[in-house]
Amino acid sequence: IKWIKKFNLPYYGDSFTKEQILIDLKKNSKDIDFKYLGKKWPIKAAEAIVDNNVIAVFNNSMEYGPRALGNRSIMANAFNPQMRDILNLKVKKRPKYQPFCPSILKEDREKLFLSSFNHKFMAIAFRLKKKFWKLIPSMTHIDGTSRPQFVDKRDNKDFYKLLKNIKRNKKFGVVLNTSFNLHGFPIVENSEQAIQVLLNSKID
């Protein structure tokens, strides 16, 4: 299993070519419009998030494990105090008190948290410094904790670029990140499933 050593995050699942995804998009062309953005998509995605749109990302190989880590993710603006309710009620359709995990640039970790380490899997809660509770309310639970994924360039270049572009508009590179699925259903695995969740939800 030496091949695992070169991976920082568990993107061991299936990936799909642009051509494969285009076939599924064309099948659903009556219901959705689409445009190829190429390498600019993380910049456009960050702009949409900052403008308070709820977006979905289906990119590269699927994550293996219990969390969405940027390749099969629904993402939204963590700085918007209403965004947790918007995600819970309009997209996930689950109780409004349930928190969402943030993905955060590794470079911002020590600035934001009282005590933490470079954890990448959204499995451990750390306490946010109190002065940031109101700045980033939708990632902060009632007790001031968050369960983050810390991201650097080696982990996921596209996701890192998205977070860096959020940081250019906000003080920190932070985004709410939840799994790309409807509540009660498994995370999307292929592009047809991704399109169906998009059509059956309030994702922008």
N, C-alpha and C positions, 0 to 999 in steps of 0.2 A: 504493500500500500504506500510505497514511497512517493507515488505521484501526488498524493494528497498534500505533501509538504509545500508545493508551489502555490497552493490556494490559500487565500486569507479568509474567504467567506464561502459557504457551501453551495455554490452555484453548480450543482452536479446534475440538474434535471435537463429536460429536453429544451432544445432551441429550434427556431424555425427561420427559414430563409425569407428574404424580402418577397421572393416570387411566391412562396407558399402562402404568406399572409395576404398578398394581393389577390389571390384566388378567392379567399374567404371574404375580403372586402368587396370584391365585384359581385359575389353572390348576394350581398346585402345592400347593393348600391341604391335600391329604392328607398331604403330607410336611413342611410347615412351618406354624408359627403366626406371625402377624404383627399388629403394632399400629402405628398412625400416631402419631408423637411430635411432629410439627410442628417448631417452632423449638427445641424442647428437645433435639433429638437430639444435638448436639455435647456437651451436658452429660452425657447418659446414656452416650454413647460414651466420654467421658473416664473416667467412673466405672467402666465395664466394663474399660477398659485398666488402670487403677490396681489393679483387683481381679484382674489377671493373666489376663483373658480375651483371646483372639485374636479381633479383630473385622475386618469388612470394610466398606469405605465405597464406595457407588455413589451419586454425587451430582453434580448440575449437568453442565456440559459436560466431555467427555473431554479429557485431556491430549494434546498433540501432541508427539512426541519420544520419547527413549529411557527416560524415567523416569516412574514413578507419582508424582504431586505432590499427592496428597490427595483427588482425585475418583474414582479407580479404584484404591484402595489396600487392602492388608491391613496392619493396624496392631497393635502389641503394646507391652508395657511394657519400655522400654529399661533400666530400673533393676533388673530381675530378672536375675540372673546365668545362669539356666537358659533364658531366653527365646530366645536365638539357636538353641540346640539344639532347642527345642520347635518353632520355626518351620521349621527345616531338615528335621527328621525327620518331624514329624507333618503339616505343611501343604505345604511346598514339595517335600518328598521328594527332597532333593539332599544332597551331601556336607556333613557337619556343620561343617566348617571355614569354609564360605563365609560372609562377613560380610553384614550388612544395613546399609543407610543409615538415618540418622536424619533426621527433620524437627524443626527447632528454632526456637523463637521468635527473631526477629532481635535482640530486646532482650537475649538471653542469650549472643549470639555472642562478644563480647569477654571475658566472664567465663569462658567455657569453653575457648577456644582460644588457643594461644600466638601465632599469627599467622594472620589470615584476612581475607577481605573478603566483602561481602554477596552471596554467590553463591546462586542459587536453584534450580539444576538438577541437583544431585547428581552433578556431573561432575568435581569437584576435591576431592582429599583434603587435609585440614588436620590438624595435630597437636593433640590434646587436652592440656590441662595435666595433668601426671602426677597431681596430687592428686585428679582426678576419674575416673581410670581404673577404680578399684574402685567408685565411686559409680554410674557408668553403664556397666557392663561389656558389655552386649549390643550397644552401639553402637560399642564400641572394638575395633579390630583389634589383632592381636598386637604391632604396632609402635607402638601408641598413636594411630593416625590414624583419622579418620572422614571420610566423604564426604557432607556434609550438604546439606540444603535449608533455607535460612533464610527464615522466614515472618513477614510482618507483615500488618496488618489489610487493607491495600489489595490484597494478593495474592489472598486467599481468606478471606472473612469467617467462613465456617463452620469451616474448618480452624484459623484463628486462634483462634476461640472454644474449640475442642476443646483446643488446646495451652495456652491460658490456664487452662482448668479442670484440666488435668494439673498445671500449675504450682502451683495452689492446694493440691494434695495432696503434691506433690514440690517439691524445691528449684528445679527448672528446668522449662521447657516443652519437653519432649523426648518423641518417640515413635519407635519403629522403624516404618519405612514401606517396604513392598515392594509390587510390582505385584500387582494382584488377578487372579491366574491360578494354575493348577497348573504345576509345572515342565515345560518343554518345550512349553507352549501359549501362544498370544498373550494379551495382556491382555484382560479382558472389555470388550466394547463396548456391549452392551445388557443390559437387566434379566433376560432369559431366560438369557443366558450367566452372569450374576452368580449367579442362583439355582442353576444347575447346578454351578458351582464350589463354592458353599456346601454342596450336598448330597453332593458327592464329595470332601470334604476334612474335616479336623478343626477347621475354623474354628468358634469358639464362637457 
